Amino acid sequence: MTTPRPTAAQWVQGARPRTLPAAVAPVLAGTGIAVHEGEAVWWKALLALVVSLALQVAVNYANDYSDGVRGTDDDRVGPMRLVGSGAAAPGAVKRAAFVAFGVAAVAGLVLAATTAWWLVAVGAVSVLAAWYYTGGSTPYGYLGLGEVMVFVFFGLVAVVGTTFVQTQDWSWAALAAGTGVGALACAILVANNLRDIPTDTVAGKRTLAVRLGDRRTRGLYVALVVAAVVAVVVVAALTSWWALVGVGFVVAARPGLRAVTGGATGPGLIPALQSTGLAELAWAVLVTAALALARAA
């Protein structure tokens, strides 16, 4: 049997580049808080970005591998998967995930060495959470806990951690920003799992969307977008009212809201994923820019 040899373009597609704004957004938001406090350290922000991007790519490859070997991706509605499509051998995709985890670990160790060594434990837990989302004998993503972990690690931990490595201090504003970014990161996953309810049900993947059902999952999506709006207001109250500019992310979120509330299914929900990812990035860009301007004013 010939070993599959994926092209460079297929490897890039397997890394799911459209998900990368979800890795950029928390670092931007956390750095925005640090800028407002006058304690931004740009090289640490760049290292935090390397950690976040590498973890996102690692999660994507790890999910591709784990779902592929379980057969969950055999009948997909969304973009191509390396293992599920037969484009790459499972072992190769698993190694790619570990390489990405390694890049994140190296950058994280530098941050820990120059900030606080207890951050190594945070990084280790983040890597384990990334792997066991769909990996291991009992993946928590199959138990309806994926949204919780995305909120915690790609929202709270990523934003608060980015601020902390620069300011070396706790910030309630960073926690509020982490809540906003985390809510939209969750909304991306909710839209994805809403689209996949039929195939996940057949595959025995009990995501939160499968457990809640179609109607309540759509309601959850709307609630998460509203939570992101509230988070902007809280950030503004804790920092500067300039941050209210961040509410403009709703413009980017509108296509996703229309698709979800309008009853779109299957491929019709793919634009909602793109829209929500752009909305998360817009949230971070607008809030960060507003806080930088407030600091300079």
Sine and cosine of phi, psi and omega as CSV:
sin_phi,cos_phi,sin_psi,cos_psi,sin_omega,cos_omega
0.00,0.00,0.75,-0.66,-0.04,-1.00
-0.97,0.25,0.75,-0.66,0.04,-1.00
-0.96,0.29,0.81,-0.59,-0.01,-1.00
-0.89,0.45,0.63,-0.77,0.01,-1.00
-0.82,-0.57,1.00,-0.05,-0.03,-1.00
-0.91,0.41,0.54,-0.84,0.06,-1.00
-0.97,0.24,0.23,-0.97,0.05,-1.00
-0.86,0.50,-0.63,0.78,0.01,-1.00
-0.89,0.45,-0.61,0.79,0.03,-1.00
-0.93,0.36,-0.60,0.80,0.07,-1.00
-0.89,0.46,-0.68,0.74,0.03,-1.00
-0.89,0.45,-0.69,0.72,0.02,-1.00
-0.89,0.45,-0.63,0.78,0.03,-1.00
-0.91,0.42,-0.45,0.89,0.06,-1.00
-0.96,0.27,-0.15,0.99,0.05,-1.00
0.83,0.55,0.90,0.43,-0.06,-1.00
-0.84,0.54,-0.43,0.91,0.01,-1.00
-0.93,0.36,-0.24,0.97,0.04,-1.00
-1.00,0.03,-0.17,0.98,-0.12,-0.99
-0.91,0.40,-0.48,0.88,0.11,-0.99
-0.82,0.58,-0.49,0.87,0.02,-1.00
-0.93,0.36,-0.33,0.94,0.07,-1.00
-1.00,0.00,-0.51,0.86,0.00,-1.00
-0.97,0.25,-0.64,0.77,-0.11,-0.99
-0.83,0.56,-0.75,0.66,-0.03,-1.00
-0.91,0.42,-0.56,0.83,0.02,-1.00
-0.93,0.36,-0.65,0.76,0.07,-1.00
-0.88,0.48,-0.74,0.67,-0.04,-1.00
-0.89,0.45,-0.70,0.71,0.02,-1.00
-0.90,0.44,-0.62,0.79,0.03,-1.00
-0.94,0.35,-0.57,0.82,0.06,-1.00
-0.86,0.51,-0.66,0.75,0.05,-1.00
-0.90,0.44,-0.68,0.73,0.01,-1.00
-0.89,0.45,-0.63,0.78,0.04,-1.00
-0.89,0.46,-0.71,0.71,-0.01,-1.00
-0.88,0.47,-0.55,0.84,0.01,-1.00
-1.00,0.09,0.02,1.00,0.05,-1.00
0.95,0.32,0.42,0.91,-0.08,-1.00
-0.76,-0.66,0.48,0.88,0.02,-1.00
-0.93,0.38,0.68,-0.74,0.08,-1.00
-0.83,-0.56,0.97,-0.22,-0.23,-0.97
-0.92,0.40,-0.59,0.81,0.00,-1.00
-0.93,0.36,-0.52,0.86,0.07,-1.00
-0.95,0.31,-0.59,0.81,0.06,-1.00
-0.89,0.46,-0.65,0.76,0.02,-1.00
-0.91,0.41,-0.64,0.77,0.05,-1.00
-0.91,0.42,-0.65,0.76,0.06,-1.00
-0.88,0.48,-0.59,0.81,0.04,-1.00
-0.92,0.40,-0.64,0.77,0.06,-1.00
-0.87,0.49,-0.71,0.70,0.02,-1.00
-0.85,0.52,-0.76,0.65,-0.07,-1.00
-0.90,0.43,-0.71,0.70,0.00,-1.00
-0.90,0.43,-0.69,0.73,-0.01,-1.00
-0.90,0.44,-0.64,0.77,0.04,-1.00
-0.91,0.42,-0.64,0.77,0.01,-1.00
-0.90,0.45,-0.71,0.70,0.03,-1.00
-0.90,0.45,-0.66,0.75,0.01,-1.00
-0.88,0.47,-0.69,0.72,0.05,-1.00
-0.86,0.51,-0.68,0.73,-0.04,-1.00
-0.90,0.44,-0.71,0.70,0.04,-1.00
-0.92,0.39,-0.64,0.77,0.00,-1.00
-0.89,0.45,-0.67,0.75,0.04,-1.00
-0.91,0.42,-0.65,0.76,0.03,-1.00
-0.85,0.52,-0.73,0.68,-0.01,-1.00
-0.90,0.43,-0.81,0.59,-0.11,-0.99
-0.91,0.42,-0.71,0.70,0.02,-1.00
-0.92,0.39,-0.57,0.82,-0.01,-1.00
-0.91,0.42,-0.71,0.71,-0.03,-1.00
-0.95,0.30,-0.37,0.93,0.06,-1.00
-0.99,0.11,-0.25,0.97,-0.03,-1.00
1.00,0.06,0.11,0.99,-0.02,-1.00
-0.90,0.43,-0.51,0.86,-0.07,-1.00
-1.00,-0.07,0.20,0.98,-0.06,-1.00
-0.91,0.41,-0.47,0.88,-0.04,-1.00
-0.73,-0.69,0.97,0.23,-0.11,-0.99
-1.00,-0.06,0.48,-0.88,0.14,-0.99
-1.00,-0.09,-0.54,0.84,-0.09,-1.00
-0.99,0.10,-0.29,-0.96,-0.05,-1.00
-0.87,0.50,0.30,-0.95,-0.04,-1.00
-0.87,0.50,0.59,-0.81,0.11,-0.99
-0.90,-0.43,0.63,-0.78,-0.11,-0.99
-0.89,0.46,-0.78,0.63,-0.05,-1.00
-0.97,0.25,-0.73,0.68,-0.04,-1.00
-0.87,0.50,-0.54,0.84,-0.01,-1.00
-1.00,0.07,-0.19,0.98,-0.05,-1.00
0.99,0.13,0.15,0.99,-0.02,-1.00
-0.95,0.30,-0.44,0.90,-0.03,-1.00
-0.64,-0.76,0.50,-0.87,0.06,-1.00
-0.95,0.31,0.59,-0.81,-0.01,-1.00
-0.81,0.59,-0.67,0.74,-0.02,-1.00
-0.88,0.48,-0.60,0.80,0.00,-1.00
-0.92,0.39,-0.65,0.76,0.00,-1.00
-0.94,0.35,-0.61,0.79,0.05,-1.00
-0.89,0.46,-0.67,0.74,0.03,-1.00
-0.90,0.43,-0.63,0.78,0.03,-1.00
-0.88,0.48,-0.63,0.77,0.05,-1.00
-0.89,0.46,-0.69,0.73,-0.02,-1.00
-0.92,0.39,-0.58,0.81,0.07,-1.00
-0.88,0.47,-0.71,0.71,0.02,-1.00
-0.90,0.44,-0.65,0.76,0.08,-1.00
-0.86,0.50,-0.63,0.78,0.00,-1.00
-0.89,0.45,-0.67,0.74,0.04,-1.00
-0.87,0.49,-0.70,0.71,0.03,-1.00
-0.88,0.47,-0.64,0.77,-0.03,-1.00
-0.91,0.41,-0.68,0.73,-0.01,-1.00
-0.90,0.45,-0.74,0.67,0.02,-1.00
-0.89,0.45,-0.63,0.78,0.02,-1.00
-0.91,0.41,-0.60,0.80,0.03,-1.00
-0.90,0.43,-0.61,0.79,0.04,-1.00
-0.90,0.44,-0.69,0.73,0.03,-1.00
-0.89,0.45,-0.67,0.74,0.01,-1.00
-0.90,0.43,-0.67,0.74,-0.03,-1.00
-0.90,0.43,-0.46,0.89,-0.03,-1.00
-0.98,-0.22,0.05,1.00,-0.01,-1.00
-0.78,-0.63,-0.95,0.30,0.00,-1.00
-0.34,-0.94,0.74,-0.67,-0.09,-1.00
-0.93,0.37,-0.36,0.93,0.02,-1.00
-0.91,0.41,-0.26,0.97,0.07,-1.00
-0.91,0.42,-0.36,0.93,0.06,-1.00
-0.87,0.49,-0.65,0.76,0.01,-1.00
-0.90,0.43,-0.65,0.76,0.03,-1.00
-0.88,0.47,-0.68,0.73,0.02,-1.00
-0.90,0.44,-0.66,0.75,-0.01,-1.00
-0.89,0.45,-0.68,0.74,0.03,-1.00
-0.90,0.43,-0.61,0.79,0.01,-1.00
-0.90,0.44,-0.66,0.75,0.02,-1.00
-0.91,0.41,-0.69,0.72,0.02,-1.00
-0.89,0.46,-0.66,0.75,0.02,-1.00
-0.89,0.45,-0.62,0.79,0.01,-1.00
-0.91,0.41,-0.68,0.73,-0.05,-1.00
-0.94,0.34,-0.71,0.71,-0.11,-0.99
-0.99,0.12,0.10,0.99,0.12,-0.99
-0.85,0.53,-0.75,0.66,0.11,-0.99
-0.82,-0.57,0.01,1.00,-0.03,-1.00
-1.00,-0.10,0.13,-0.99,0.01,-1.00
0.98,0.18,0.02,-1.00,-0.05,-1.00
-0.97,0.25,-0.43,0.90,0.00,-1.00
-0.73,-0.68,0.96,0.27,-0.03,-1.00
-0.91,0.42,0.74,-0.67,-0.06,-1.00
-0.95,0.31,-0.34,0.94,0.08,-1.00
-0.91,0.42,-0.40,0.92,0.03,-1.00
-1.00,0.06,-0.05,1.00,-0.05,-1.00
-0.93,-0.36,0.15,0.99,0.03,-1.00
1.00,0.08,0.28,0.96,-0.05,-1.00
-0.96,-0.28,0.08,1.00,-0.06,-1.00
-0.86,0.51,-0.69,0.72,-0.04,-1.00
-0.89,0.45,-0.62,0.79,0.01,-1.00
-0.88,0.48,-0.72,0.69,-0.05,-1.00
-0.94,0.33,-0.58,0.81,0.07,-1.00
-0.89,0.45,-0.70,0.72,0.02,-1.00
-0.87,0.50,-0.70,0.71,-0.04,-1.00
-0.93,0.37,-0.78,0.62,-0.17,-0.99
-1.00,0.02,-0.60,0.80,0.01,-1.00
-0.99,-0.12,0.09,1.00,0.09,-1.00
-0.86,-0.50,-0.99,0.11,-0.10,-0.99
-0.87,0.49,-0.82,0.57,-0.08,-1.00
-0.89,0.45,-0.70,0.71,-0.06,-1.00
-0.91,0.41,-0.70,0.72,-0.03,-1.00
-0.96,0.28,-0.78,0.63,-0.01,-1.00
-0.89,0.46,-0.63,0.78,0.02,-1.00
-0.90,0.43,-0.67,0.74,0.03,-1.00
-0.88,0.47,-0.68,0.74,0.04,-1.00
-0.91,0.41,-0.69,0.72,-0.09,-1.00
-0.90,0.44,-0.67,0.74,-0.04,-1.00
-0.91,0.42,-0.35,0.94,0.03,-1.00
-1.00,-0.06,-0.66,0.75,-0.06,-1.00
-0.99,-0.11,-0.36,0.93,-0.09,-1.00
0.82,0.58,0.65,0.76,0.01,-1.00
-0.48,-0.88,0.42,-0.91,0.04,-1.00
-0.97,0.24,0.57,-0.82,-0.01,-1.00
-0.62,-0.78,0.85,-0.52,0.08,-1.00
-0.91,0.40,-0.53,0.85,0.03,-1.00
-0.90,0.43,-0.62,0.79,0.04,-1.00
-0.90,0.43,-0.61,0.79,0.03,-1.00
-0.90,0.44,-0.67,0.74,0.03,-1.00
-0.91,0.42,-0.66,0.75,0.04,-1.00
-0.90,0.43,-0.63,0.78,0.05,-1.00
-0.89,0.46,-0.56,0.83,0.04,-1.00
-0.92,0.40,-0.69,0.73,0.00,-1.00
-0.91,0.41,-0.74,0.67,0.01,-1.00
-0.90,0.43,-0.67,0.74,0.00,-1.00
-0.90,0.44,-0.60,0.80,0.01,-1.00
-0.89,0.46,-0.67,0.74,0.00,-1.00
-0.96,0.28,-0.55,0.83,0.10,-0.99
-0.88,0.47,-0.65,0.76,0.07,-1.00
-0.90,0.45,-0.64,0.77,-0.02,-1.00
-0.88,0.47,-0.58,0.81,0.07,-1.00
-0.87,0.49,-0.73,0.68,-0.01,-1.00
-0.92,0.40,-0.62,0.79,0.02,-1.00
-0.88,0.47,-0.70,0.72,0.03,-1.00
-0.90,0.44,-0.65,0.76,0.03,-1.00
-0.88,0.47,-0.73,0.69,-0.04,-1.00
-0.96,0.29,-0.46,0.89,0.12,-0.99
-0.89,0.46,-0.71,0.70,0.04,-1.00
-0.86,0.50,-0.60,0.80,-0.14,-0.99
-1.00,-0.07,0.16,0.99,-0.03,-1.00
-0.79,0.61,-0.75,0.66,-0.05,-1.00
-0.88,0.48,-0.73,0.68,-0.05,-1.00
-0.96,0.29,-0.59,0.81,0.02,-1.00
-0.92,0.40,-0.59,0.81,0.03,-1.00
-0.88,0.47,-0.70,0.71,0.02,-1.00
-0.90,0.43,-0.62,0.78,-0.05,-1.00
-0.99,0.17,-0.10,1.00,-0.01,-1.00
0.98,0.18,0.32,0.95,0.01,-1.00
-1.00,0.00,0.97,-0.23,-0.11,-0.99
-1.00,0.03,0.92,0.39,0.05,-1.00
-0.92,0.39,0.18,-0.98,0.03,-1.00
-0.87,0.49,-0.59,0.80,0.02,-1.00
-0.90,0.44,-0.65,0.76,0.04,-1.00
-0.89,0.45,-0.66,0.75,-0.02,-1.00
-0.93,0.36,-0.65,0.76,-0.04,-1.00
-0.98,0.20,-0.53,0.85,-0.09,-1.00
1.00,-0.02,0.22,-0.98,-0.11,-0.99
-0.86,0.51,-0.80,0.60,-0.12,-0.99
-0.89,0.45,-0.75,0.66,-0.04,-1.00
-0.94,0.35,-0.49,0.87,0.06,-1.00
-0.91,0.41,-0.64,0.77,0.06,-1.00
-0.89,0.45,-0.64,0.77,0.06,-1.00
-0.90,0.44,-0.61,0.79,0.03,-1.00
-0.89,0.45,-0.66,0.75,0.01,-1.00
-0.85,0.53,-0.75,0.66,0.00,-1.00
-0.88,0.48,-0.67,0.74,-0.01,-1.00
-0.88,0.48,-0.59,0.81,0.00,-1.00
-0.93,0.36,-0.63,0.78,0.06,-1.00
-0.90,0.43,-0.67,0.75,0.04,-1.00
-0.89,0.46,-0.66,0.76,0.02,-1.00
-0.87,0.49,-0.59,0.81,0.03,-1.00
-0.92,0.40,-0.59,0.81,0.06,-1.00
-0.90,0.43,-0.72,0.69,0.01,-1.00
-0.87,0.49,-0.63,0.78,-0.01,-1.00
-0.89,0.46,-0.60,0.80,0.06,-1.00
-0.86,0.51,-0.70,0.71,-0.02,-1.00
-0.89,0.46,-0.66,0.75,0.01,-1.00
-0.91,0.41,-0.68,0.73,0.05,-1.00
-0.86,0.51,-0.69,0.72,0.00,-1.00
-0.88,0.47,-0.65,0.76,0.00,-1.00
-0.91,0.41,-0.52,0.85,-0.04,-1.00
-1.00,0.03,-0.29,0.96,-0.07,-1.00
-0.82,-0.57,-0.99,0.12,-0.01,-1.00
-0.54,-0.84,0.59,-0.81,0.00,-1.00
-0.93,0.38,-0.21,0.98,0.12,-0.99
-0.85,0.53,-0.50,0.87,-0.06,-1.00
-0.88,0.47,-0.28,0.96,0.03,-1.00
-0.88,0.48,-0.29,0.96,0.10,-0.99
-0.82,0.57,-0.47,0.88,-0.03,-1.00
-0.86,0.51,-0.37,0.93,0.02,-1.00
-0.88,0.48,-0.30,0.95,0.04,-1.00
-0.88,0.47,-0.21,0.98,0.05,-1.00
-0.87,0.49,-0.37,0.93,-0.03,-1.00
-0.87,0.49,-0.49,0.87,0.03,-1.00
-0.87,0.50,-0.70,0.71,0.03,-1.00
-0.94,0.34,-0.47,0.88,-0.04,-1.00
-0.98,0.18,-0.29,0.96,-0.12,-0.99
-0.85,0.53,-0.70,0.71,0.01,-1.00
-0.86,0.51,-0.64,0.77,0.03,-1.00
-0.91,0.41,-0.68,0.73,0.03,-1.00
-0.88,0.48,-0.66,0.75,0.01,-1.00
-0.90,0.45,-0.68,0.74,-0.03,-1.00
-0.91,0.41,-0.70,0.72,-0.06,-1.00
-0.94,0.33,-0.74,0.68,-0.02,-1.00
-0.97,0.26,-0.34,0.94,0.00,-1.00
-1.00,0.08,0.00,1.00,0.08,-1.00
1.00,0.05,0.27,0.96,0.02,-1.00
-0.86,0.51,0.56,-0.83,0.02,-1.00
-0.72,-0.70,0.23,-0.97,0.09,-1.00
0.78,0.62,-0.73,-0.68,0.00,-1.00
-0.85,0.53,-0.38,0.92,0.02,-1.00
-0.91,0.42,-0.27,0.96,0.01,-1.00
-1.00,-0.08,-0.13,0.99,0.01,-1.00
-0.87,0.49,-0.68,0.74,0.08,-1.00
-0.86,0.51,-0.48,0.88,0.02,-1.00
-0.91,0.41,-0.59,0.81,0.05,-1.00
-0.90,0.44,-0.73,0.69,-0.01,-1.00
-0.90,0.44,-0.71,0.71,-0.02,-1.00
-0.88,0.47,-0.68,0.73,-0.04,-1.00
-0.93,0.36,-0.61,0.79,0.07,-1.00
-0.89,0.47,-0.67,0.74,0.04,-1.00
-0.92,0.40,-0.59,0.81,0.02,-1.00
-0.90,0.44,-0.65,0.76,0.03,-1.00
-0.89,0.45,-0.70,0.71,0.02,-1.00
-0.90,0.43,-0.66,0.75,0.02,-1.00
-0.89,0.46,-0.64,0.77,0.05,-1.00
-0.82,0.58,-0.77,0.64,-0.06,-1.00
-0.93,0.36,-0.68,0.73,-0.02,-1.00
-0.89,0.45,-0.74,0.68,-0.06,-1.00
-0.92,0.39,-0.69,0.72,0.01,-1.00
-0.91,0.41,-0.69,0.73,0.00,-1.00
-0.90,0.44,-0.71,0.70,0.01,-1.00
-0.88,0.47,-0.67,0.74,0.00,-1.00
-0.90,0.45,-0.67,0.74,0.00,-1.00
-0.93,0.37,-0.58,0.82,0.05,-1.00
-0.91,0.41,-0.67,0.74,0.04,-1.00
-0.91,0.41,-0.62,0.78,0.03,-1.00
-0.89,0.45,-0.61,0.79,0.02,-1.00
-0.92,0.39,-0.62,0.78,-0.05,-1.00
-0.98,0.22,-0.39,0.92,-0.07,-1.00
-0.93,0.37,0.00,0.00,0.00,0.00
